[in-house]
Amino acid sequence: EYYNNAVLTFFVTSNTTKKQIGLGNQNTSGYVIYGFNLSKFGTFTLFYNQVVNPSFPATPYSAIDQFTVALDDSWVFYYQNGILLDKQPRVSYFTSVQFFAFIYSADIIQNITWFNIRMK
């Protein structure tokens, strides 16, 4: 299923494995449009419009951190542990999204919460 507005929240269990987690759609061939690029070196960057956002610096993370990416009709919001990290305008040609996770070695993503938002 695909949604126009959505929220994805998750916890990771390790900061020593590479993971790409976020929102994408069938038009992106499985690539993350909006989400998190978590490195095996304990830092992460943000995916925006299918690429790593060059204006957001590599940021440290811990194995117990919570990450959230949220979309409304106009904006993409990125959170770490409930703190807003970045807000970007939504790319208009990516109209619907679904959950994507790419894990490059044995690891676990825990407590995934995924839901759509009904806008009035």
All heavy atoms as an XYZ file, in Angstrom:
990
protein
N       0.824     -1.174      0.000
C       0.000      0.000      0.000
C       0.875      1.247      0.000
O       1.951      1.252      0.557
C      -0.896      0.025      1.232
C      -1.957     -1.030      1.229
C      -2.901     -0.892      2.409
O      -2.877      0.136      3.092
O      -3.668     -1.831      2.616
N       0.361      2.302     -0.603
C       1.051      3.569     -0.685
C       0.170      4.661     -0.090
O      -1.050      4.594     -0.185
C       1.361      3.914     -2.143
C       2.333      2.955     -2.761
C       1.897      1.800     -3.380
C       3.689      3.203     -2.712
C       2.805      0.917     -3.938
C       4.599      2.331     -3.272
C       4.137      1.189     -3.886
O       5.032      0.324     -4.433
N       0.807      5.660      0.497
C       0.070      6.727      1.157
C       0.648      8.081      0.755
O       1.852      8.216      0.541
C       0.149      6.583      2.676
C      -0.442      5.287      3.155
C       0.360      4.188      3.411
C      -1.817      5.160      3.328
C      -0.186      2.987      3.829
C      -2.376      3.969      3.746
C      -1.552      2.887      3.996
O      -2.092      1.709      4.403
N      -0.200      9.095      0.701
C       0.258     10.444      0.379
C       0.939     11.108      1.568
O       1.861     11.895      1.408
C      -0.901     11.306     -0.096
C      -1.426     10.859     -1.433
O      -0.681     10.338     -2.253
N      -2.709     11.027     -1.656
N       0.467     10.811      2.770
C       1.026     11.376      3.994
C       1.292     10.220      4.941
O       0.452      9.335      5.088
C       0.056     12.365      4.626
C      -0.251     13.507      3.681
O       0.569     14.373      3.476
N      -1.428     13.481      3.072
N       2.465     10.219      5.574
C       2.826      9.057      6.391
C       3.838      9.432      7.461
O       4.503     10.473      7.377
C       3.412      7.970      5.501
N       3.952      8.554      8.460
C       4.955      8.677      9.516
C       5.621      7.320      9.678
O       4.939      6.299      9.735
C       4.328      9.110     10.852
C       5.367      9.115     11.957
C       3.682     10.475     10.726
N       6.934      7.300      9.745
C       7.695      6.083     10.004
C       8.601      6.352     11.199
O       9.385      7.300     11.187
C       8.544      5.705      8.796
C       9.565      4.586      9.007
C       8.869      3.265      9.289
C      10.477      4.465      7.800
N       8.487      5.525     12.239
C       9.331      5.626     13.423
C       9.958      4.270     13.684
O       9.294      3.243     13.541
C       8.507      6.065     14.650
O       7.977      7.369     14.405
C       9.366      6.114     15.906
N      11.233      4.255     14.075
C      11.914      2.992     14.350
C      13.079      3.217     15.301
O      13.566      4.329     15.477
C      12.413      2.339     13.051
C      13.422      3.158     12.303
C      14.776      2.983     12.509
C      13.005      4.121     11.400
C      15.707      3.753     11.822
C      13.929      4.900     10.714
C      15.282      4.704     10.925
N      13.531      2.125     15.914
C      14.730      2.083     16.734
C      15.722      1.142     16.062
O      15.310      0.152     15.448
C      14.438      1.528     18.134
C      13.609      2.426     18.995
C      12.230      2.422     18.908
C      14.217      3.276     19.906
C      11.461      3.236     19.714
C      13.452      4.096     20.710
C      12.072      4.081     20.617
N      17.005      1.402     16.202
C      18.016      0.464     15.731
C      18.684     -0.189     16.937
O      18.659      0.352     18.040
C      19.076      1.154     14.843
C      18.452      1.625     13.542
C      19.738      2.319     15.543
N      19.254     -1.366     16.726
C      19.898     -2.087     17.824
C      21.413     -2.030     17.761
O      22.087     -2.523     18.648
C      19.468     -3.566     17.827
O      19.859     -4.147     16.586
C      17.968     -3.688     18.018
N      21.930     -1.418     16.705
C      23.379     -1.347     16.538
C      23.730     -0.080     15.770
O      22.983      0.350     14.898
C      23.866     -2.574     15.746
O      25.178     -2.378     15.289
N      24.864      0.499     16.089
C      25.358      1.617     15.273
C      26.651      1.217     14.568
O      27.465      2.057     14.216
C      25.530      2.890     16.101
C      26.619      2.779     17.131
O      27.143      1.693     17.407
N      26.986      3.900     17.719
N      26.818     -0.086     14.327
C      28.029     -0.589     13.668
C      27.713     -1.350     12.380
O      28.577     -2.038     11.848
C      28.820     -1.498     14.622
O      27.982     -2.584     15.018
C      29.308     -0.724     15.837
N      26.478     -1.240     11.884
C      26.125     -1.833     10.596
C      25.427     -0.797      9.730
O      24.727      0.080     10.229
C      25.187     -3.057     10.757
O      24.027     -2.653     11.456
C      25.872     -4.181     11.509
N      25.628     -0.909      8.433
C      25.047      0.035      7.481
C      23.570     -0.300      7.262
O      23.206     -1.456      7.060
C      25.801     -0.038      6.160
C      25.300      0.929      5.119
C      26.133      0.841      3.857
C      25.569      1.786      2.816
N      26.338      1.750      1.574
N      22.719      0.734      7.288
C      21.283      0.581      7.067
C      20.759      1.810      6.337
O      21.220      2.915      6.587
C      20.538      0.448      8.400
C      20.906     -0.762      9.220
C      20.319     -0.711     10.612
C      21.100      0.120     11.581
N      22.418     -0.350     11.940
N      19.802      1.602      5.461
C      19.085      2.704      4.823
C      17.607      2.452      5.051
O      17.067      1.453      4.588
C      19.406      2.764      3.337
C      20.858      3.082      3.067
C      21.191      3.070      1.592
O      20.447      2.564      0.769
N      22.336      3.628      1.255
N      16.968      3.346      5.757
C      15.591      3.142      6.180
C      14.804      4.412      5.906
O      15.264      5.514      6.233
C      15.528      2.793      7.678
C      16.421      1.588      7.958
C      14.103      2.543      8.124
C      16.712      1.363      9.410
N      13.625      4.251      5.330
C      12.820      5.428      5.081
C      11.611      5.134      4.233
O      11.082      4.030      4.243
N      11.192      6.122      3.467
C       9.994      6.056      2.651
C      10.370      6.140      1.183
O      11.245      6.911      0.804
C       9.055      7.205      3.019
C       8.662      7.265      4.497
C       7.934      8.566      4.787
C       7.825      6.066      4.877
N       9.727      5.333      0.369
C       9.970      5.331     -1.069
C       8.687      4.974     -1.790
O       7.628      4.906     -1.187
N       8.765      4.724     -3.099
C       7.598      4.243     -3.842
C       8.045      3.423     -5.035
O       9.235      3.292     -5.309
C       6.644      5.376     -4.226
C       7.194      6.308     -5.273
O       8.065      5.954     -6.060
N       6.680      7.523     -5.310
N       7.077      2.862     -5.765
C       7.426      1.972     -6.865
C       8.173      2.680     -7.988
O       8.889      2.054     -8.753
C       6.182      1.284     -7.431
C       5.312      2.170     -8.294
C       4.005      2.539     -7.634
O       3.776      2.233     -6.482
N       3.134      3.183     -8.378
N       8.036      3.981     -8.098
C       8.719      4.724     -9.156
C      10.198      4.935     -8.873
O      10.925      5.425     -9.730
C       8.040      6.082     -9.355
C       6.608      5.926     -9.809
O       6.278      5.012    -10.548
N       5.746      6.800     -9.343
N      10.654      4.599     -7.677
C      12.054      4.827     -7.320
C      12.861      3.533     -7.306
O      13.973      3.504     -6.811
C      12.171      5.512     -5.950
O      11.611      4.652     -4.962
C      11.472      6.856     -5.949
N      12.307      2.469     -7.837
C      12.983      1.173     -7.917
C      13.508      0.711     -6.569
O      14.576      0.126     -6.463
C      14.133      1.233     -8.934
O      13.641      1.596    -10.195
N      12.758      0.987     -5.520
C      13.145      0.528     -4.192
C      14.119      1.426     -3.466
O      14.610      1.063     -2.415
N      14.415      2.589     -3.990
C      15.318      3.502     -3.301
C      14.559      4.340     -2.276
O      13.392      4.663     -2.472
C      16.029      4.436     -4.282
C      17.012      3.714     -5.155
C      16.711      3.419     -6.472
C      18.238      3.318     -4.646
C      17.612      2.757     -7.279
C      19.150      2.646     -5.445
C      18.823      2.369     -6.761
O      19.711      1.701     -7.547
N      15.242      4.696     -1.210
C      14.651      5.556     -0.196
C      14.578      6.982     -0.744
O      15.574      7.529     -1.208
C      15.479      5.508      1.109
C      14.978      6.525      2.112
C      15.456      4.100      1.700
N      13.395      7.574     -0.687
C      13.226      8.975     -1.106
C      13.524      9.892      0.079
O      14.299     10.829     -0.020
C      11.796      9.237     -1.606
C      11.457      8.334     -2.779
C      11.639     10.709     -2.003
C       9.991      8.372     -3.173
N      12.846      9.615      1.195
C      13.006     10.407      2.421
C      13.346      9.428      3.545
O      12.586      8.493      3.797
C      11.716     11.126      2.793
C      11.065     11.906      1.676
C       9.843     11.509      1.157
C      11.672     13.038      1.160
C       9.223     12.222      0.147
C      11.062     13.755      0.141
C       9.841     13.341     -0.361
O       9.237     14.057     -1.362
N      14.445      9.640      4.230
C      14.778      8.721      5.313
C      16.180      8.923      5.845
O      16.746     10.021      5.738
N      16.743      7.834      6.362
C      18.007      7.879      7.086
C      19.019      6.926      6.465
O      18.693      5.787      6.141
C      17.785      7.515      8.558
C      16.879      8.473      9.253
C      15.503      8.270      9.270
C      17.383      9.601      9.881
C      14.649      9.157      9.903
C      16.538     10.504     10.514
C      15.169     10.281     10.519
N      20.226      7.393      6.314
C      21.355      6.612      5.830
C      22.285      6.421      7.028
O      23.061      7.314      7.367
C      22.052      7.360      4.692
C      23.181      6.576      4.093
O      23.124      5.370      3.972
N      24.230      7.291      3.706
N      22.173      5.274      7.696
C      22.930      5.012      8.924
C      24.199      4.248      8.577
O      24.140      3.147      8.022
C      22.058      4.204      9.895
C      20.788      4.963     10.304
C      19.558      4.181      9.902
C      20.797      5.249     11.768
N      25.342      4.827      8.886
C      26.612      4.203      8.541
C      27.041      3.199      9.606
O      26.539      3.200     10.728
C      27.704      5.263      8.376
O      28.191      5.658      9.641
N      28.008      2.377      9.249
C      28.559      1.415     10.214
C      29.569      2.079     11.151
O      30.143      1.419     12.005
C      29.200      0.242      9.479
C      30.384      0.614      8.626
C      30.920     -0.595      7.903
C      32.115     -0.237      7.044
N      32.639     -1.416      6.350
N      29.767      3.372     11.015
C      30.717      4.119     11.842
C      30.023      4.949     12.923
O      30.634      5.824     13.531
C      31.586      5.017     10.966
C      32.309      4.258      9.895
C      31.942      4.414      8.575
C      33.323      3.366     10.211
C      32.592      3.704      7.571
C      33.967      2.652      9.216
C      33.599      2.817      7.895
N      28.714      4.712     13.131
C      27.992      5.419     14.185
C      27.560      6.824     13.831
O      27.285      7.633     14.713
N      27.469      7.122     12.538
C      26.954      8.420     12.095
C      25.849      8.185     11.073
O      25.761      7.114     10.471
C      28.041      9.311     11.466
O      28.576      8.656     10.315
C      29.143      9.631     12.464
N      25.005      9.193     10.872
C      23.963      9.079      9.861
C      23.834     10.384      9.098
O      24.241     11.452      9.562
C      22.613      8.696     10.486
C      21.966      9.790     11.291
C      21.048     10.656     10.712
C      22.278      9.964     12.624
C      20.454     11.662     11.453
C      21.679     10.958     13.378
C      20.771     11.817     12.788
N      23.266     10.271      7.908
C      22.899     11.407      7.083
C      21.445     11.210      6.682
O      20.843     10.172      6.949
C      23.808     11.521      5.838
O      23.816     10.262      5.158
C      25.235     11.900      6.235
N      20.882     12.201      6.021
C      19.473     12.156      5.639
C      19.322     11.951      4.141
O      20.066     12.528      3.353
C      18.781     13.462      6.022
C      18.838     13.862      7.489
C      18.147     15.201      7.690
C      18.218     12.786      8.364
N      18.339     11.128      3.772
C      17.951     11.011      2.377
C      16.847     12.027      2.096
O      15.859     12.112      2.823
C      17.391      9.623      2.055
C      18.433      8.597      1.783
C      18.591      7.531      2.633
C      19.246      8.681      0.665
C      19.539      6.556      2.388
C      20.209      7.717      0.407
C      20.344      6.654      1.274
N      17.049     12.785      1.034
C      16.032     13.725      0.577
C      16.027     13.670     -0.944
O      17.071     13.856     -1.578
C      16.353     15.140      1.062
C      15.423     16.194      0.505
C      14.091     16.240      0.897
C      15.862     17.113     -0.421
C      13.231     17.187      0.382
C      15.016     18.067     -0.938
C      13.700     18.101     -0.539
O      12.846     19.041     -1.058
N      14.882     13.357     -1.527
C      14.760     13.253     -2.980
C      15.703     12.183     -3.534
O      16.374     12.388     -4.534
C      14.995     14.615     -3.628
C      14.568     14.658     -5.079
O      13.844     13.799     -5.538
N      15.044     15.666     -5.792
N      15.811     11.064     -2.847
C      16.584      9.878     -3.230
C      18.094     10.002     -3.076
O      18.811      9.075     -3.419
C      16.302      9.464     -4.683
C      14.965      8.836     -4.897
C      14.851      8.315     -6.298
O      14.549      9.075     -7.216
N      15.081      7.048     -6.474
N      18.602     11.104     -2.619
C      20.050     11.250     -2.454
C      20.345     11.732     -1.036
O      19.478     12.283     -0.357
C      20.664     12.240     -3.482
C      20.505     11.719     -4.898
C      20.067     13.614     -3.354
N      21.577     11.541     -0.615
C      21.991     12.056      0.689
C      21.974     13.576      0.619
O      22.526     14.177     -0.301
C      23.385     11.524      1.063
C      23.901     12.196      2.320
C      23.327     10.010      1.257
N      21.307     14.194      1.575
C      21.169     15.646      1.611
C      22.522     16.276      1.944
O      23.011     16.131      3.058
C      20.125     16.027      2.664
C      19.841     17.503      2.717
O      20.568     18.309      2.158
N      18.779     17.867      3.411
N      23.147     16.995      1.005
C      24.478     17.554      1.253
C      24.502     18.678      2.287
O      25.550     18.981      2.843
C      24.914     18.075     -0.121
C      23.647     18.315     -0.857
C      22.645     17.317     -0.326
N      23.336     19.277      2.581
C      23.318     20.365      3.557
C      23.194     19.867      4.994
O      23.275     20.655      5.929
C      22.192     21.348      3.240
O      20.940     20.721      3.407
N      22.998     18.548      5.184
C      22.887     17.997      6.530
C      24.170     17.221      6.847
O      24.500     16.254      6.168
C      21.668     17.065      6.628
C      21.417     16.565      8.023
C      20.708     17.334      8.926
C      21.909     15.337      8.434
C      20.481     16.891     10.218
C      21.682     14.877      9.718
C      20.973     15.657     10.613
N      24.914     17.627      7.870
C      26.197     16.972      8.165
C      26.012     15.574      8.764
O      24.972     15.264      9.356
C      26.827     17.908      9.197
C      25.654     18.544      9.881
C      24.596     18.688      8.819
N      27.020     14.729      8.619
C      27.011     13.422      9.284
C      26.879     13.656     10.786
O      27.590     14.477     11.371
C      28.285     12.660      8.964
N      25.942     12.948     11.402
C      25.578     13.170     12.796
C      25.698     11.863     13.568
O      25.274     10.818     13.076
C      24.130     13.700     12.865
O      24.057     14.904     12.092
C      23.699     13.983     14.287
N      26.257     11.884     14.790
C      26.392     10.640     15.558
C      25.035     10.080     16.005
O      24.077     10.822     16.210
C      27.211     11.041     16.780
C      27.590     12.450     16.618
C      26.847     13.028     15.471
N      24.997      8.756     16.136
C      23.814      8.106     16.700
C      24.239      6.922     17.552
O      25.333      6.393     17.401
C      22.821      7.685     15.612
C      23.191      6.466     14.805
C      22.639      5.221     15.094
C      24.062      6.554     13.724
C      22.948      4.102     14.346
C      24.379      5.442     12.973
C      23.822      4.218     13.277
O      24.147      3.115     12.527
N      23.339      6.522     18.464
C      23.572      5.387     19.353
C      22.618      4.261     18.998
O      21.595      4.469     18.353
C      23.324      5.795     20.810
O      24.203      6.824     21.189
N      22.934      3.075     19.495
C      22.115      1.897     19.204
C      20.722      1.990     19.803
O      19.836      1.253     19.399
C      22.821      0.643     19.710
N      20.491      2.878     20.715
C      19.171      2.990     21.339
C      18.352      4.168     20.801
O      17.264      4.436     21.298
C      19.312      3.120     22.873
C      20.153      4.350     23.218
C      19.882      1.855     23.472
C      20.165      4.684     24.702
N      18.832      4.848     19.787
C      18.149      6.036     19.275
C      16.875      5.690     18.512
O      16.768      4.641     17.872
C      19.068      6.842     18.365
C      20.101      7.634     19.134
O      20.067      7.618     20.377
O      20.955      8.269     18.485
N      15.930      6.620     18.579
C      14.679      6.536     17.832
C      14.762      7.513     16.670
O      15.174      8.663     16.839
C      13.505      6.901     18.725
C      12.171      6.890     18.004
C      11.056      7.460     18.852
O      11.223      8.524     19.434
N       9.945      6.765     18.916
N      14.341      7.064     15.504
C      14.328      7.897     14.303
C      12.912      7.972     13.757
O      12.166      6.993     13.777
C      15.246      7.304     13.230
C      16.691      7.308     13.617
C      17.259      6.223     14.257
C      17.488      8.415     13.360
C      18.590      6.220     14.621
C      18.818      8.422     13.725
C      19.370      7.327     14.357
N      12.547      9.157     13.241
C      11.229      9.352     12.647
C      11.365     10.208     11.397
O      12.080     11.211     11.402
C      10.271     10.055     13.636
O      10.134      9.242     14.798
C       8.898     10.285     13.015
N      10.665      9.824     10.349
C      10.487     10.668      9.172
C       8.984     10.788      8.970
O       8.253      9.803      9.032
C      11.211     10.107      7.923
C      10.756      8.713      7.573
C      11.071     11.047      6.735
N       8.514     12.025      8.784
C       7.081     12.290      8.649
C       6.833     13.170      7.431
O       7.588     14.106      7.173
C       6.555     12.974      9.909
N       5.770     12.854      6.705
C       5.382     13.629      5.530
C       3.988     14.189      5.724
O       3.089     13.475      6.163
C       5.325     12.726      4.290
C       6.558     11.977      3.858
C       6.213     11.118      2.647
C       7.663     12.930      3.517
N       3.823     15.451      5.412
C       2.472     15.974      5.250
C       2.346     16.448      3.808
O       3.191     16.122      2.979
C       2.133     17.042      6.298
C       2.886     18.354      6.132
O       3.498     18.589      5.064
O       2.854     19.170      7.068
N       1.324     17.187      3.493
C       1.115     17.583      2.099
C       2.247     18.422      1.525
O       2.469     18.415      0.318
C      -0.195     18.360      1.954
C      -1.405     17.459      2.058
O      -1.289     16.261      1.743
O      -2.467     17.964      2.467
N       2.977     19.138      2.365
C       3.980     20.082      1.868
C       5.400     19.851      2.355
O       6.343     20.326      1.736
C       3.583     21.505      2.271
O       2.295     21.813      1.796
N       5.580     19.150      3.471
C       6.878     19.095      4.127
C       7.299     17.674      4.495
O       6.467     16.802      4.702
C       6.868     19.941      5.403
C       6.627     21.380      5.127
C       5.440     22.044      5.184
C       7.590     22.338      4.697
N       5.609     23.356      4.834
C       6.923     23.568      4.528
C       8.955     22.283      4.451
C       7.570     24.724      4.114
C       9.607     23.436      4.043
C       8.918     24.635      3.870
N       8.616     17.515      4.632
C       9.228     16.295      5.156
C       9.923     16.692      6.456
O      10.712     17.646      6.478
C      10.279     15.720      4.192
C      10.838     14.418      4.724
C       9.715     15.560      2.800
N       9.660     15.964      7.534
C      10.248     16.250      8.841
C      11.106     15.054      9.265
O      10.664     13.913      9.162
C       9.146     16.466      9.891
C       8.187     17.554      9.533
C       7.039     17.277      8.809
C       8.426     18.865      9.925
C       6.136     18.281      8.484
C       7.532     19.873      9.608
C       6.386     19.578      8.880
N      12.303     15.341      9.765
C      13.217     14.303     10.237
C      13.483     14.523     11.729
O      13.843     15.632     12.137
C      14.556     14.394      9.499
C      14.466     14.237      7.998
C      14.243     15.334      7.184
C      14.635     12.997      7.405
C      14.196     15.205      5.803
C      14.596     12.854      6.029
C      14.372     13.960      5.235
O      14.325     13.827      3.859
N      13.361     13.443     12.520
C      13.552     13.531     13.967
C      14.523     12.458     14.444
O      14.544     11.346     13.915
C      12.225     13.298     14.708
C      11.147     14.298     14.413
C      10.284     14.117     13.347
C      10.975     15.406     15.230
C       9.264     15.030     13.085
C       9.961     16.325     14.975
C       9.111     16.126     13.900
O       8.104     17.030     13.649
N      15.297     12.802     15.465
C      16.117     11.843     16.203
C      15.753     12.013     17.671
O      15.873     13.117     18.219
C      17.608     12.097     15.990
C      18.509     11.122     16.731
C      19.988     11.485     16.589
O      20.349     12.631     16.272
N      20.840     10.518     16.820
N      15.290     10.940     18.299
C      14.878     10.969     19.708
C      13.875     12.088     19.998
O      13.939     12.756     21.028
C      16.099     11.082     20.616
C      17.011      9.886     20.464
O      16.553      8.759     20.317
N      18.307     10.125     20.471
N      12.955     12.304     19.060
C      11.903     13.294     19.249
C      12.309     14.732     18.977
O      11.490     15.639     19.089
N      13.559     14.954     18.605
C      14.050     16.315     18.326
C      14.078     16.528     16.820
O      14.667     15.735     16.080
C      15.458     16.521     18.928
C      15.393     16.359     20.444
C      16.021     17.883     18.538
C      16.752     16.300     21.112
N      13.444     17.614     16.371
C      13.423     17.930     14.949
C      14.835     18.252     14.469
O      15.486     19.156     14.986
C      12.490     19.115     14.676
C      12.361     19.551     13.218
C      11.732     18.457     12.375
C      11.555     20.839     13.131
N      15.293     17.499     13.479
C      16.627     17.700     12.909
C      16.603     18.585     11.676
O      17.500     19.384     11.454
C      17.238     16.352     12.495
C      17.443     15.315     13.567
C      17.840     13.994     12.926
C      18.509     15.781     14.549
N      15.587     18.368     10.843
C      15.544     19.065      9.562
C      14.112     19.047      9.039
O      13.330     18.144      9.356
C      16.469     18.371      8.552
C      16.818     19.233      7.360
O      16.655     20.467      7.438
O      17.270     18.681      6.335
N      13.784     20.048      8.249
C      12.484     20.162      7.596
C      12.764     20.615      6.172
O      13.475     21.600      5.960
C      11.633     21.190      8.347
C      10.325     21.529      7.699
C       9.619     22.601      8.528
C       8.511     23.248      7.742
N       7.878     24.333      8.497
N      12.238     19.879      5.197
C      12.475     20.184      3.791
C      11.143     20.193      3.049
O      10.222     19.459      3.408
C      13.381     19.114      3.156
C      14.782     19.059      3.707
C      15.606     20.254      3.296
O      15.388     20.860      2.244
N      16.564     20.622      4.134
N      11.035     20.990      1.986
C       9.804     20.941      1.189
C       9.671     19.583      0.501
O      10.659     18.988      0.075
C       9.980     22.065      0.172
C      11.435     22.348      0.146
C      11.995     21.949      1.474
N       8.462     19.117      0.449
C       8.207     17.821     -0.182
C       8.363     17.937     -1.692
O       7.949     18.918     -2.296
C       6.796     17.376      0.170
C       6.488     15.990     -0.308
C       5.237     15.502      0.318
N       4.912     14.198     -0.219
C       3.995     13.425      0.268
N       3.288     13.828      1.302
N       3.748     12.252     -0.267
N       8.976     16.933     -2.307
C       9.165     16.910     -3.753
C       7.837     16.512     -4.386
O       7.297     15.447     -4.095
C      10.284     15.918     -4.136
C      10.469     15.883     -5.636
C      11.579     16.287     -3.435
N       7.307     17.343     -5.251
C       5.928     17.187     -5.722
C       5.701     15.922     -6.549
O       4.611     15.373     -6.547
C       5.508     18.407     -6.534
O       6.322     18.537     -7.675
N       6.695     15.427     -7.263
C       6.436     14.281     -8.129
C       6.507     12.941     -7.398
O       6.212     11.910     -7.965
C       7.353     14.272     -9.356
C       8.822     14.409     -9.071
C       9.607     13.296     -8.788
C       9.421     15.652     -9.100
C      10.948     13.429     -8.531
C      10.771     15.780     -8.846
C      11.529     14.674     -8.569
O      12.864     14.807     -8.312
N       6.877     12.919     -6.112
C       6.762     11.710     -5.303
C       5.487     11.840     -4.470
O       5.488     12.324     -3.357
C       7.976     11.527     -4.392
C       9.244     11.238     -5.142
C      10.360     12.024     -4.969
C       9.317     10.168     -6.024
C      11.537     11.751     -5.649
C      10.485      9.895     -6.723
C      11.598     10.691     -6.535
N       4.374     11.424     -5.043
C       3.081     11.694     -4.421
C       2.657     10.643     -3.410
O       1.873     10.930     -2.523
C       1.988     11.816     -5.482
O       1.978     10.618     -6.263
C       2.241     13.023     -6.372
N       3.123      9.418     -3.530
C       2.732      8.387     -2.572
C       3.965      7.599     -2.146
O       4.916      7.452     -2.906
C       1.684      7.457     -3.170
O       2.199      6.823     -4.315
N       3.955      7.104     -0.911
C       5.134      6.449     -0.352
C       4.744      5.173      0.381
O       3.597      4.933      0.704
C       5.892      7.382      0.624
C       6.480      8.572     -0.097
C       4.988      7.806      1.772
N       5.757      4.337      0.651
C       5.627      3.167      1.487
C       6.944      2.967      2.232
O       7.931      3.628      1.943
C       5.253      1.928      0.673
C       6.331      1.432     -0.235
C       5.926      0.219     -1.051
O       6.521     -0.011     -2.059
N       4.941     -0.542     -0.646
N       6.960      2.050      3.184
C       8.129      1.781      4.006
C       9.172      0.993      3.219
O       8.850      0.031      2.532
C       7.699      0.990      5.247
C       8.829      0.397      6.027
C       9.673      1.203      6.754
C       9.036     -0.964      6.032
C      10.719      0.657      7.475
C      10.070     -1.518      6.750
C      10.910     -0.707      7.478
N      10.464      1.387      3.326
C      11.584      0.643      2.771
C      12.680      0.533      3.814
O      12.955      1.487      4.536
C      12.193      1.351      1.549
C      11.433      1.155      0.284
C      10.648      2.162     -0.220
C      11.503     -0.042     -0.412
C       9.946      1.998     -1.390
C      10.798     -0.221     -1.582
C      10.016      0.805     -2.076
N      13.327     -0.619      3.882
C      14.489     -0.814      4.751
C      15.503     -1.669      4.024
O      15.170     -2.723      3.477
C      14.085     -1.479      6.061
N      16.744     -1.220      4.004
C      17.843     -1.974      3.423
C      18.870     -2.185      4.519
O      19.389     -1.220      5.074
C      18.480     -1.207      2.262
C      17.509     -0.872      1.179
C      16.919      0.366      1.127
C      17.169     -1.813      0.220
C      16.003      0.682      0.141
C      16.254     -1.506     -0.772
C      15.675     -0.255     -0.812
N      19.150     -3.433      4.826
C      20.123     -3.772      5.869
C      21.241     -4.552      5.188
O      20.989     -5.557      4.524
C      19.458     -4.595      6.983
C      18.284     -3.809      7.575
C      20.469     -4.954      8.059
C      17.446     -4.593      8.534
N      22.459     -4.101      5.353
C      23.570     -4.649      4.601
C      24.302     -5.785      5.311
O      25.161     -6.406      4.740
C      24.544     -3.531      4.232
C      23.921     -2.579      3.251
C      23.158     -1.507      3.688
C      24.055     -2.766      1.889
C      22.557     -0.644      2.787
C      23.465     -1.917      0.986
C      22.719     -0.852      1.435
O      22.118     -0.013      0.545
N      23.987     -6.043      6.557
C      24.540     -7.192      7.272
C      23.580     -7.539      8.397
O      22.614     -6.826      8.634
C      25.933     -6.879      7.816
O      25.881     -5.799      8.715
N      23.829     -8.643      9.080
C      22.903     -9.093     10.120
C      22.685     -7.992     11.158
O      23.622     -7.512     11.782
C      23.441    -10.340     10.788
N      21.458     -7.571     11.307
C      21.109     -6.521     12.257
C      19.601     -6.557     12.449
O      18.884     -7.245     11.735
C      21.548     -5.151     11.733
C      21.617     -4.103     12.830
O      21.288     -4.415     13.987
O      21.981     -2.967     12.522
N      19.129     -5.797     13.394
C      17.705     -5.754     13.695
C      17.267     -4.300     13.759
O      17.961     -3.454     14.293
C      17.408     -6.435     15.047
C      17.783     -7.918     14.982
C      15.945     -6.270     15.426
C      17.685     -8.608     16.319
N      16.093     -4.051     13.211
C      15.407     -2.773     13.386
C      14.228     -3.085     14.277
O      13.457     -3.991     13.996
C      14.918     -2.205     12.047
C      16.074     -2.074     11.061
C      14.237     -0.866     12.255
C      15.617     -1.810      9.656
N      14.073     -2.364     15.360
C      13.035     -2.698     16.325
C      11.937     -1.651     16.381
O      12.153     -0.491     16.051
C      13.626     -2.829     17.727
C      14.528     -4.014     17.883
C      14.958     -4.177     19.325
O      15.140     -3.201     20.022
N      15.114     -5.409     19.751
N      10.784     -2.109     16.872
C       9.664     -1.223     17.177
C       9.338     -0.286     16.027
O       9.272      0.927     16.181
C       9.951     -0.420     18.453
C      10.221     -1.331     19.627
O       9.568     -2.341     19.795
N      11.204     -0.981     20.428
N       9.123     -0.868     14.865
C       8.779     -0.073     13.687
C       7.315      0.337     13.788
O       6.441     -0.496     13.999
C       9.010     -0.872     12.396
C      10.491     -1.242     12.265
C       8.524     -0.090     11.182
C      10.760     -2.243     11.175
N       7.079      1.613     13.657
C       5.718      2.139     13.616
C       5.541      2.836     12.282
O       6.319      3.714     11.923
C       5.474      3.141     14.759
O       5.754      2.501     16.005
C       4.043      3.637     14.751
N       4.521      2.411     11.564
C       4.276      2.966     10.232
C       2.787      3.239     10.134
O       1.977      2.368     10.395
C       4.711      1.961      9.179
C       4.036      2.090      7.856
C       3.040      1.300      7.367
C       4.300      3.057      6.850
N       2.661      1.722      6.120
C       3.429      2.797      5.784
C       5.185      4.131      6.742
C       3.424      3.571      4.626
C       5.174      4.892      5.600
C       4.306      4.610      4.547
N       2.412      4.444      9.820
C       0.991      4.726      9.629
C       0.812      5.874      8.657
O       1.707      6.680      8.463
C       0.260      4.986     10.943
C       0.812      6.133     11.764
C       0.314      7.406     11.621
C       1.830      5.906     12.681
C       0.817      8.447     12.385
C       2.329      6.946     13.452
C       1.817      8.218     13.301
N      -0.357      5.876      8.041
C      -0.680      6.980      7.144
C      -1.450      8.041      7.920
O      -2.024      7.781      8.965
C      -1.484      6.495      5.936
C      -2.858      6.013      6.325
O      -3.018      5.294      7.291
N      -3.851      6.388      5.553
N      -1.415      9.228      7.397
C      -2.111     10.357      8.011
C      -3.238     10.774      7.083
O      -3.003     11.044      5.908
C      -1.147     11.548      8.221
C       0.042     11.130      9.057
C      -1.883     12.712      8.849
C       1.141     12.167      9.084
N      -4.410     10.807      7.592
C      -5.537     11.290      6.794
C      -5.646     12.802      6.950
O      -5.839     13.298      8.046
C      -6.828     10.620      7.229
C      -6.801      9.140      6.975
C      -8.209      8.567      7.084
N      -8.171      7.147      6.922
C      -8.261      6.536      5.764
N      -8.366      7.231      4.657
N      -8.234      5.211      5.688
N      -5.492     13.490      5.859
C      -5.551     14.948      5.866
C      -6.978     15.376      5.526
O      -7.636     14.779      4.694
C      -4.572     15.537      4.860
C      -3.139     15.087      5.057
S      -2.438     15.510      6.662
C      -2.161     17.233      6.411
N      -7.461     16.423      6.189
C      -8.806     16.940      5.898
C      -8.764     17.896      4.745
O      -7.841     18.563      4.508
C      -9.372     17.625      7.131
C      -9.655     16.642      8.237
C     -10.288     17.346      9.388
C     -10.628     16.363     10.485
N     -11.316     16.999     11.581
